[in-house]
Amino acid sequence: MKILIVEDETGIAAFLKQGLEEEAYTVVMAHDGNKGLQLALSDDYDLLLLDWMLPGMSGIAICQEFRKQNKKTPIILLTAKDSSQEVVFGLQAGANDYIRKPFHFDELLERIRVQLRANSGETSREALQLGDIQMDLSAHLVYRNEELIQLTQREFALLEFLLRNKNRVCRRVQILENVWDSNYNYNAGIIDVYINTLRKKLKLEGEDNYIQTIRGVGYIAREK
């Protein structure tokens, strides 16, 4: 899941980036409104997290221009404003939700999850399945044949990406962009390491190997 953060306070920006990446989100950053709008319109994101007060263009102005392009991506505003009139104005500008500064990261994280679930449909976000592998997204748990499988955040995110794209070939560059941050200097070989770990933990082998290698391209998750 890819999130665009537009925040000019470097401390808050670094805190948000680190926290969301630890939750296995891919984060793209901008520190002024003009760059933020440019990024928002030039790529596809699962959610925008916009500070209200920004140099160049405010978060409200970004929100308004973004919605003029008929973009439906959910938007959460970060704001120090506390009057109900200002909050209503932000929602009327096209924001889906807001959170007041200072905030607890856990609260922000849950608001992000709510918007992501709502944007794609509650059912499709809650559970994924591949053969006898089940992913409970709301509880962040993975089972195979009702046996709980312990995965790290990154392993969970990789498996989720593969299952969301079931029966489609996932190229290595797509996996890096969606599971890792494409701006990091990761070698694509890191994907092979994580795939092998997933296969071992899920005991995927022989006819039950649902995650197959497409040589020179990437991987595909499919049931035989």
C-alpha positions in Angstrom: 0.0 0.0 0.0 1.5 3.3 -1.1 0.9 6.5 0.9 1.9 10.1 -0.1 2.8 12.3 2.9 3.0 16.1 2.4 4.4 17.6 5.6 6.9 20.5 5.9 7.9 19.9 9.6 10.9 17.6 9.2 10.6 16.0 12.6 7.0 15.0 12.1 7.7 14.0 8.5 10.5 11.6 9.6 8.4 10.2 12.4 5.5 9.5 10.1 7.7 7.9 7.4 9.5 5.7 9.9 6.3 4.6 11.6 4.4 3.8 8.4 7.3 2.0 6.8 7.6 -0.2 10.0 4.0 -1.1 9.3 5.1 -2.2 5.8 3.5 0.8 3.9 5.4 2.3 1.0 5.9 6.0 1.8 6.5 8.9 -0.7 7.4 12.3 0.9 7.0 15.9 -0.2 7.7 18.9 2.0 5.8 21.7 0.2 2.4 22.0 -1.3 3.4 22.5 -4.9 5.5 19.3 -5.0 2.9 17.5 -3.1 0.2 18.2 -5.7 2.6 17.3 -8.5 3.3 13.9 -6.9 -0.4 13.3 -6.1 -1.4 13.8 -9.7 1.5 12.0 -11.3 1.2 8.6 -9.6 -1.4 6.3 -8.0 -1.6 6.2 -4.2 -3.8 4.3 -1.8 -4.0 7.3 0.5 -2.9 11.0 0.9 -1.8 12.4 4.2 -1.7 16.2 4.0 -0.7 18.8 6.5 -3.1 21.7 6.4 -0.5 24.5 6.5 2.2 24.1 3.9 4.6 26.4 2.0 3.6 27.1 -1.6 0.1 25.5 -1.4 -2.0 24.5 1.6 -3.2 21.0 2.2 -6.8 22.3 1.6 -5.8 23.7 -1.8 -4.1 20.4 -2.7 -7.3 18.6 -1.7 -9.5 20.9 -3.8 -7.3 20.6 -6.9 -6.9 16.9 -6.5 -10.7 16.4 -6.3 -11.2 18.6 -9.4 -9.3 15.9 -11.3 -12.0 13.4 -10.2 -9.6 11.6 -8.0 -11.2 9.3 -5.4 -8.1 8.5 -3.3 -8.9 8.9 0.4 -7.3 12.0 2.0 -6.6 12.5 5.7 -5.7 16.1 6.9 -3.2 16.8 9.6 -4.2 20.0 11.3 -3.5 22.1 14.4 -6.8 23.9 13.8 -9.5 23.0 16.3 -12.6 24.9 15.5 -15.5 22.9 14.2 -16.0 25.4 11.3 -12.4 24.9 10.1 -12.8 21.1 10.3 -16.0 21.2 8.4 -14.3 23.4 5.7 -11.6 20.8 5.4 -14.1 18.0 4.9 -16.1 20.1 2.4 -12.9 20.6 0.4 -12.8 16.9 -0.2 -10.9 15.4 2.8 -12.3 12.0 4.1 -11.0 12.5 7.6 -8.7 14.7 9.8 -6.6 14.3 12.9 -5.5 17.1 15.1 -1.9 17.7 16.1 -0.4 16.5 18.4 -1.7 13.0 17.8 -0.9 9.5 18.9 0.5 7.4 16.1 -1.8 4.4 16.9 -4.8 6.6 16.3 -3.5 7.9 13.0 -2.7 4.3 11.9 -6.2 3.1 12.7 -7.7 6.1 10.8 -5.5 5.1 7.8 -6.7 1.5 8.0 -10.3 2.6 8.1 -10.0 4.7 5.0 -8.1 2.0 3.1 -10.8 -0.6 4.0 -13.6 1.8 3.0 -11.9 2.7 -0.3 -11.7 -0.9 -1.5 -14.7 -2.4 0.2 -14.8 -3.8 3.6 -15.0 -7.5 2.6 -12.1 -7.4 0.1 -9.9 -5.7 2.6 -10.7 -8.0 5.5 -9.6 -11.4 4.1 -7.6 -12.9 1.3 -7.2 -16.6 0.4 -5.0 -18.7 -1.7 -5.7 -22.4 -1.6 -5.5 -23.4 2.1 -3.8 -20.1 3.0 -5.9 -17.5 4.7 -5.0 -13.9 5.5 -7.0 -12.1 8.2 -6.1 -8.5 7.3 -8.0 -6.8 10.1 -6.2 -9.0 12.7 -3.0 -9.1 10.7 -2.8 -12.9 11.0 -2.0 -15.7 8.5 -3.1 -19.3 8.7 -2.5 -22.4 6.7 -4.8 -25.3 7.3 -5.9 -23.4 10.4 -2.4 -23.3 11.7 -1.2 -19.9 12.7 1.9 -18.8 10.7 4.2 -16.2 12.3 5.3 -13.6 9.7 7.2 -10.4 10.0 5.6 -7.1 8.9 7.5 -7.2 5.6 6.7 -10.9 4.9 3.1 -10.2 5.6 3.1 -7.2 3.2 4.8 -9.3 0.5 2.3 -12.1 0.8 -0.6 -9.6 0.8 0.6 -8.0 -2.4 1.0 -11.4 -4.1 -2.5 -12.5 -3.0 -4.1 -9.2 -4.1 -2.6 -9.8 -7.5 -3.5 -13.5 -7.5 -3.1 -15.1 -11.0 -1.2 -12.1 -12.3 2.6 -12.0 -12.7 4.2 -9.6 -10.3 7.4 -8.2 -11.7 10.2 -7.6 -9.3 10.1 -3.8 -9.8 6.4 -3.8 -8.9 7.1 -5.7 -5.8 9.9 -3.3 -4.8 7.7 -0.3 -5.4 4.7 -1.7 -3.4 6.3 -3.7 -0.6 9.6 -1.7 -0.3 10.2 1.9 -1.0 11.4 2.2 -4.6 13.7 5.1 -3.5 15.7 2.7 -1.3 18.8 1.1 -2.7 17.5 -2.4 -2.4 18.9 -5.1 -4.7 16.0 -7.0 -6.3 17.7 -10.1 -4.9 16.2 -9.2 -1.5 12.8 -10.3 -3.0 14.1 -13.8 -3.7 15.3 -14.1 -0.1 11.9 -13.1 1.3 10.0 -15.4 -1.2 12.1 -18.3 0.0 11.4 -17.5 3.6 7.7 -17.3 2.9 7.7 -20.7 1.2 9.5 -22.2 4.1 7.2 -20.7 6.7 4.1 -21.7 4.7 5.6 -25.1 3.9 5.0 -24.5 0.2 6.5 -27.3 -1.9 5.7 -29.6 -4.8 2.0 -29.4 -5.8 1.3 -27.1 -2.9 3.8 -24.4 -4.0 1.3 -21.6 -4.7 4.0 -19.0 -5.1 5.7 -19.7 -8.4 8.8 -18.2 -10.0 8.6 -16.7 -13.5 12.2 -16.7 -14.4 13.7 -13.4 -15.3 10.4 -11.6 -14.5 9.1 -12.1 -11.0 6.5 -14.2 -9.2 2.9 -15.3 -9.4 0.5 -16.6 -6.7 -2.0 -19.1 -8.1 -3.7 -22.3 -7.1 -3.0 -25.4 -9.2 
